[in-house]
Protein backbone atom coordinates (compact mmCIF):
# COMPACT_ATOMS: atom_id res chain seq x y z
CA UNK A 1 0.00 0.00 0.00
CA UNK A 2 1.28 3.44 -0.81
CA UNK A 3 1.28 6.07 1.88
CA UNK A 4 -0.34 8.87 -0.10
CA UNK A 5 -3.08 9.26 2.54
CA UNK A 6 -0.66 9.15 5.47
CA UNK A 7 -0.28 12.95 5.84
CA UNK A 8 -4.05 13.38 6.13
CA UNK A 9 -4.28 10.53 8.66
CA UNK A 10 -1.50 12.13 10.68
CA UNK A 11 -3.36 15.47 10.70
CA UNK A 12 -6.52 13.75 11.95
CA UNK A 13 -4.61 12.05 14.76
CA UNK A 14 -2.86 15.29 15.69
CA UNK A 15 -6.22 17.07 15.99
CA UNK A 16 -7.44 14.20 18.16
CA UNK A 17 -4.31 14.47 20.33
CA UNK A 18 -4.86 18.22 20.71
CA UNK A 19 -8.32 17.51 22.12
CA UNK A 20 -6.89 15.24 24.82
CA UNK A 21 -5.41 16.39 28.05
CA UNK A 22 -1.70 15.90 28.64
CA UNK A 23 -2.44 12.96 30.93
CA UNK A 24 -4.73 11.49 28.26
CA UNK A 25 -1.98 11.71 25.65
CA UNK A 26 0.49 10.11 28.04
CA UNK A 27 -1.98 7.34 28.92
CA UNK A 28 -2.67 6.49 25.27
CA UNK A 29 0.97 6.65 24.23
CA UNK A 30 2.70 7.07 20.89
CA UNK A 31 2.42 3.39 19.94
CA UNK A 32 -1.38 3.60 20.03
CA UNK A 33 -1.42 6.93 18.21
CA UNK A 34 0.72 5.34 15.49
CA UNK A 35 -1.74 2.42 15.28
CA UNK A 36 -4.63 4.88 15.05
CA UNK A 37 -2.84 6.72 12.24
CA UNK A 38 -2.45 3.48 10.27
CA UNK A 39 -6.11 2.56 10.84
CA UNK A 40 -7.26 5.96 9.60
CA UNK A 41 -4.93 5.78 6.60
CA UNK A 42 -6.31 2.35 5.76
CA UNK A 43 -9.90 3.58 6.08
CA UNK A 44 -9.20 6.53 3.77
CA UNK A 45 -7.51 4.27 1.21
CA UNK A 46 -10.38 1.77 1.32
CA UNK A 47 -12.99 4.50 0.84
CA UNK A 48 -11.08 6.00 -2.09
CA UNK A 49 -10.61 2.59 -3.71
CA UNK A 50 -14.32 1.79 -3.37
CA UNK A 51 -15.25 5.08 -5.03
CA UNK A 52 -12.78 4.50 -7.87
CA UNK A 53 -14.27 1.03 -8.40
CA UNK A 54 -17.79 2.53 -8.50
CA UNK A 55 -16.64 5.13 -11.01
CA UNK A 56 -15.05 2.43 -13.16
CA UNK A 57 -18.29 0.43 -13.08
CA UNK A 58 -20.28 3.49 -14.17
CA UNK A 59 -17.81 4.20 -16.99
CA UNK A 60 -18.04 0.57 -18.09
CA UNK A 61 -21.84 0.81 -18.20
CA UNK A 62 -21.69 4.00 -20.27
CA UNK A 63 -19.23 2.42 -22.71
CA UNK A 64 -21.49 -0.62 -23.09
CA UNK A 65 -24.46 1.66 -23.76
CA UNK A 66 -22.56 3.69 -26.35
CA UNK A 67 -21.36 0.52 -28.07
CA UNK A 68 -24.90 -0.88 -28.12
CA UNK A 69 -26.27 2.36 -29.57
CA UNK A 70 -23.50 2.49 -32.17
CA UNK A 71 -24.41 -0.98 -33.38
CA UNK A 72 -27.92 0.26 -34.20
CA UNK A 73 -26.75 3.20 -36.34
DSSP file (Angstrom, degrees, kcal/mol; ACC not computed):
  #  RESIDUE AA STRUCTURE BP1 BP2  ACC     N-H-->O    O-->H-N    N-H-->O    O-->H-N    TCO  KAPPA ALPHA  PHI   PSI    X-CA   Y-CA   Z-CA
    1    1 A X              0   0    0      0, 0.0     2,-0.1     0, 0.0    41,-0.0   0.000 360.0 360.0 360.0 135.6    0.0    0.0    0.0
    2    2 A X        -     0   0    0      1,-0.1     3,-0.3     3,-0.0     0, 0.0  -0.392 360.0-131.6 -77.7 164.8    1.3    3.4   -0.8
    3    3 A X    >   +     0   0    0      1,-0.2     3,-0.9    -2,-0.1     4,-0.5  -0.141  64.7 124.7-109.6  37.7    1.3    6.1    1.9
    4    4 A X  T 3  S+     0   0    0      1,-0.2     4,-0.2     2,-0.1     3,-0.2   0.746  79.1  45.6 -70.3 -21.2   -0.3    8.9   -0.1
    5    5 A X  T 3> S+     0   0    0     -3,-0.3     4,-2.2     1,-0.2    -1,-0.2   0.444  86.8  95.0 -98.2  -1.3   -3.1    9.3    2.5
    6    6 A X  H <> S+     0   0    0     -3,-0.9     4,-2.7     1,-0.2     5,-0.2   0.898  78.7  54.6 -59.2 -45.0   -0.7    9.2    5.5
    7    7 A X  H  > S+     0   0    0     -4,-0.5     4,-2.0     1,-0.2    -1,-0.2   0.900 110.4  46.9 -59.0 -38.6   -0.3   13.0    5.8
    8    8 A X  H  > S+     0   0    0     -4,-0.2     4,-2.3     2,-0.2    -1,-0.2   0.925 111.8  50.4 -67.9 -42.9   -4.1   13.4    6.1
    9    9 A X  H  X S+     0   0    0     -4,-2.2     4,-2.3     1,-0.2    -2,-0.2   0.901 109.5  51.6 -60.5 -40.7   -4.3   10.5    8.7
   10   10 A X  H  X S+     0   0    0     -4,-2.7     4,-2.5     1,-0.2    -1,-0.2   0.896 108.1  51.6 -63.6 -39.7   -1.5   12.1   10.7
   11   11 A X  H  X S+     0   0    0     -4,-2.0     4,-2.2    -5,-0.2    -2,-0.2   0.911 109.2  50.6 -63.0 -41.3   -3.4   15.5   10.7
   12   12 A X  H  X S+     0   0    0     -4,-2.3     4,-2.2     1,-0.2    -2,-0.2   0.933 112.1  46.6 -61.8 -45.8   -6.5   13.7   12.0
   13   13 A X  H  X S+     0   0    0     -4,-2.3     4,-2.9     1,-0.2    -1,-0.2   0.885 110.1  53.6 -65.3 -38.2   -4.6   12.0   14.8
   14   14 A X  H  X S+     0   0    0     -4,-2.5     4,-2.3     2,-0.2    -1,-0.2   0.892 108.5  49.2 -64.3 -38.6   -2.9   15.3   15.7
   15   15 A X  H  X S+     0   0    0     -4,-2.2     4,-1.1     2,-0.2    -1,-0.2   0.920 111.7  49.9 -64.4 -42.3   -6.2   17.1   16.0
   16   16 A X  H >X S+     0   0    0     -4,-2.2     3,-0.7     1,-0.2     4,-0.5   0.929 110.2  50.1 -59.5 -46.1   -7.4   14.2   18.2
   17   17 A X  H >< S+     0   0    0     -4,-2.9     3,-1.5     1,-0.2    -1,-0.2   0.904 105.7  56.7 -58.7 -42.2   -4.3   14.5   20.3
   18   18 A X  H 3< S+     0   0    0     -4,-2.3    -1,-0.2     1,-0.3    -2,-0.2   0.778 103.2  55.2 -62.3 -25.5   -4.9   18.2   20.7
   19   19 A X  H << S+     0   0    0     -4,-1.1    -1,-0.3    -3,-0.7     2,-0.2   0.587  97.1  81.8 -83.7 -10.1   -8.3   17.5   22.1
   20   20 A X  S << S-     0   0    0     -3,-1.5     2,-0.1    -4,-0.5    -3,-0.0  -0.612  84.8-112.7 -91.9 154.0   -6.9   15.2   24.8
   21   21 A X     >  -     0   0    0     -2,-0.2     4,-2.5     1,-0.1     5,-0.2  -0.340  34.9-103.4 -73.2 166.0   -5.4   16.4   28.1
   22   22 A X  H  > S+     0   0    0      1,-0.2     4,-2.4     2,-0.2     5,-0.2   0.919 125.4  49.6 -57.7 -44.0   -1.7   15.9   28.6
   23   23 A X  H  > S+     0   0    0      1,-0.2     4,-2.4     2,-0.2    -1,-0.2   0.868 109.0  53.2 -65.8 -34.1   -2.4   13.0   30.9
   24   24 A X  H  > S+     0   0    0      2,-0.2     4,-2.4     1,-0.2     5,-0.2   0.922 109.4  47.9 -64.5 -43.9   -4.7   11.5   28.3
   25   25 A X  H  X S+     0   0    0     -4,-2.5     4,-2.6     1,-0.2    -2,-0.2   0.906 113.4  47.9 -62.4 -41.6   -2.0   11.7   25.6
   26   26 A X  H  < S+     0   0    0     -4,-2.4    -1,-0.2    -5,-0.2    -2,-0.2   0.886 111.3  50.8 -66.7 -38.1    0.5   10.1   28.0
   27   27 A X  H  < S+     0   0    0     -4,-2.4    -2,-0.2    -5,-0.2    -1,-0.2   0.909 113.8  43.6 -66.7 -42.7   -2.0    7.3   28.9
   28   28 A X  H  X S-     0   0    0     -4,-2.4     4,-0.5    -5,-0.2    -2,-0.2   0.947 100.3-160.3 -69.7 -48.6   -2.7    6.5   25.3
   29   29 A X  H  X  -     0   0    0     -4,-2.6     4,-1.7    -5,-0.2     3,-0.3   0.214  31.2 -82.4  83.8 154.9    1.0    6.6   24.2
   30   30 A X  H  > S+     0   0    0      1,-0.2     4,-2.8     2,-0.2     5,-0.2   0.830 122.3  61.9 -63.6 -35.6    2.7    7.1   20.9
   31   31 A X  H  > S+     0   0    0      1,-0.2     4,-2.0     2,-0.2    -1,-0.2   0.929 108.3  43.1 -58.3 -44.9    2.4    3.4   19.9
   32   32 A X  H  X S+     0   0    0     -4,-0.5     4,-2.4    -3,-0.3    -1,-0.2   0.847 111.8  53.3 -72.1 -33.8   -1.4    3.6   20.0
   33   33 A X  H  X S+     0   0    0     -4,-1.7     4,-2.3     2,-0.2    -1,-0.2   0.897 108.9  50.5 -65.9 -38.2   -1.4    6.9   18.2
   34   34 A X  H  X S+     0   0    0     -4,-2.8     4,-2.1     2,-0.2    -2,-0.2   0.909 110.5  49.0 -63.6 -41.5    0.7    5.3   15.5
   35   35 A X  H  X S+     0   0    0     -4,-2.0     4,-2.3     2,-0.2    -2,-0.2   0.902 110.5  51.0 -63.4 -41.2   -1.7    2.4   15.3
   36   36 A X  H  X S+     0   0    0     -4,-2.4     4,-2.5     1,-0.2    -2,-0.2   0.902 107.8  53.3 -62.5 -41.3   -4.6    4.9   15.0
   37   37 A X  H  X S+     0   0    0     -4,-2.3     4,-2.6     1,-0.2    -2,-0.2   0.922 110.0  47.2 -59.0 -45.4   -2.8    6.7   12.2
   38   38 A X  H  X S+     0   0    0     -4,-2.1     4,-2.4     2,-0.2    -1,-0.2   0.878 111.3  51.4 -66.0 -37.6   -2.4    3.5   10.3
   39   39 A X  H  X S+     0   0    0     -4,-2.3     4,-2.2     2,-0.2    -2,-0.2   0.913 112.2  46.0 -65.5 -41.7   -6.1    2.6   10.8
   40   40 A X  H  X S+     0   0    0     -4,-2.5     4,-2.5     2,-0.2    -2,-0.2   0.915 111.9  51.3 -67.4 -42.5   -7.3    6.0    9.6
   41   41 A X  H  X S+     0   0    0     -4,-2.6     4,-2.6     1,-0.2    -2,-0.2   0.916 111.1  48.7 -59.9 -42.8   -4.9    5.8    6.6
   42   42 A X  H  X S+     0   0    0     -4,-2.4     4,-2.5     2,-0.2    -1,-0.2   0.898 110.4  50.8 -64.1 -41.0   -6.3    2.3    5.8
   43   43 A X  H  X S+     0   0    0     -4,-2.2     4,-2.4     2,-0.2    -2,-0.2   0.908 111.4  48.0 -64.0 -42.0   -9.9    3.6    6.1
   44   44 A X  H  X S+     0   0    0     -4,-2.5     4,-2.5     2,-0.2     5,-0.2   0.942 112.8  48.4 -62.9 -47.3   -9.2    6.5    3.8
   45   45 A X  H  X S+     0   0    0     -4,-2.6     4,-2.6     1,-0.2    -2,-0.2   0.898 111.8  49.5 -61.3 -41.6   -7.5    4.3    1.2
   46   46 A X  H  X S+     0   0    0     -4,-2.5     4,-2.5     2,-0.2    -1,-0.2   0.923 111.4  48.7 -63.9 -44.7  -10.4    1.8    1.3
   47   47 A X  H  X S+     0   0    0     -4,-2.4     4,-1.9     2,-0.2    -2,-0.2   0.909 113.1  47.4 -63.0 -42.1  -13.0    4.5    0.8
   48   48 A X  H  X S+     0   0    0     -4,-2.5     4,-2.4     2,-0.2    -2,-0.2   0.929 111.9  50.2 -64.7 -44.9  -11.1    6.0   -2.1
   49   49 A X  H  X S+     0   0    0     -4,-2.6     4,-2.5     1,-0.2    -2,-0.2   0.907 109.2  51.6 -61.3 -42.5  -10.6    2.6   -3.7
   50   50 A X  H  X S+     0   0    0     -4,-2.5     4,-2.2     1,-0.2    -1,-0.2   0.902 110.8  48.2 -61.4 -40.9  -14.3    1.8   -3.4
   51   51 A X  H  X S+     0   0    0     -4,-1.9     4,-2.4     2,-0.2    -1,-0.2   0.889 110.5  50.9 -67.9 -38.7  -15.2    5.1   -5.0
   52   52 A X  H  X S+     0   0    0     -4,-2.4     4,-2.5     2,-0.2    -2,-0.2   0.909 110.2  50.3 -64.1 -40.7  -12.8    4.5   -7.9
   53   53 A X  H  X S+     0   0    0     -4,-2.5     4,-2.2     2,-0.2    -2,-0.2   0.906 110.4  49.5 -63.4 -41.4  -14.3    1.0   -8.4
   54   54 A X  H  X S+     0   0    0     -4,-2.2     4,-2.3     2,-0.2    -2,-0.2   0.908 111.3  49.5 -63.3 -41.6  -17.8    2.5   -8.5
   55   55 A X  H  X S+     0   0    0     -4,-2.4     4,-2.6     1,-0.2    -2,-0.2   0.912 109.9  50.9 -64.0 -42.0  -16.6    5.1  -11.0
   56   56 A X  H  X S+     0   0    0     -4,-2.5     4,-2.5     1,-0.2    -1,-0.2   0.897 109.4  51.1 -62.9 -39.8  -15.0    2.4  -13.2
   57   57 A X  H  X S+     0   0    0     -4,-2.2     4,-2.3     2,-0.2    -1,-0.2   0.916 110.7  48.3 -62.5 -43.1  -18.3    0.4  -13.1
   58   58 A X  H  X S+     0   0    0     -4,-2.3     4,-2.2     2,-0.2    -2,-0.2   0.915 111.8  49.2 -64.4 -42.5  -20.3    3.5  -14.2
   59   59 A X  H  X S+     0   0    0     -4,-2.6     4,-2.6     1,-0.2    -2,-0.2   0.916 109.8  52.2 -62.1 -42.7  -17.8    4.2  -17.0
   60   60 A X  H  X S+     0   0    0     -4,-2.5     4,-2.5     1,-0.2    -1,-0.2   0.914 109.3  49.6 -58.9 -44.3  -18.0    0.6  -18.1
   61   61 A X  H  X S+     0   0    0     -4,-2.3     4,-2.1     2,-0.2    -1,-0.2   0.895 111.0  49.3 -63.1 -40.4  -21.8    0.8  -18.2
   62   62 A X  H  X S+     0   0    0     -4,-2.2     4,-2.7     2,-0.2    -2,-0.2   0.916 110.7  50.2 -65.4 -42.7  -21.7    4.0  -20.3
   63   63 A X  H  X S+     0   0    0     -4,-2.6     4,-2.7     1,-0.2    -2,-0.2   0.920 110.2  50.1 -62.2 -43.9  -19.2    2.4  -22.7
   64   64 A X  H  X S+     0   0    0     -4,-2.5     4,-2.4     1,-0.2    -1,-0.2   0.909 111.6  49.0 -59.9 -41.8  -21.5   -0.6  -23.1
   65   65 A X  H  X S+     0   0    0     -4,-2.1     4,-2.5     2,-0.2    -2,-0.2   0.916 111.7  48.0 -64.8 -43.8  -24.5    1.7  -23.8
   66   66 A X  H  X S+     0   0    0     -4,-2.7     4,-2.5     2,-0.2    -2,-0.2   0.921 112.5  49.2 -62.9 -43.8  -22.6    3.7  -26.3
   67   67 A X  H  X S+     0   0    0     -4,-2.7     4,-1.7     2,-0.2    -2,-0.2   0.918 111.6  49.3 -62.3 -43.0  -21.4    0.5  -28.1
   68   68 A X  H  X S+     0   0    0     -4,-2.4     4,-0.7     1,-0.2    -2,-0.2   0.914 112.9  46.9 -62.2 -44.0  -24.9   -0.9  -28.1
   69   69 A X  H >< S+     0   0    0     -4,-2.5     3,-0.7     1,-0.2     4,-0.2   0.865 109.0  55.1 -66.6 -36.4  -26.3    2.4  -29.6
   70   70 A X  H >< S+     0   0    0     -4,-2.5     3,-1.2     1,-0.2    -1,-0.2   0.836 100.9  59.3 -66.8 -31.6  -23.5    2.5  -32.2
   71   71 A X  H 3< S+     0   0    0     -4,-1.7    -1,-0.2     1,-0.2    -2,-0.2   0.752 103.4  52.7 -67.9 -22.6  -24.4   -1.0  -33.4
   72   72 A X  T <<        0   0    0     -3,-0.7    -1,-0.2    -4,-0.7    -2,-0.2   0.409 360.0 360.0 -94.4   2.2  -27.9    0.3  -34.2
   73   73 A X    <         0   0    0     -3,-1.2    -1,-0.2    -4,-0.2    -2,-0.1   0.455 360.0 360.0 -84.2 360.0  -26.7    3.2  -36.3
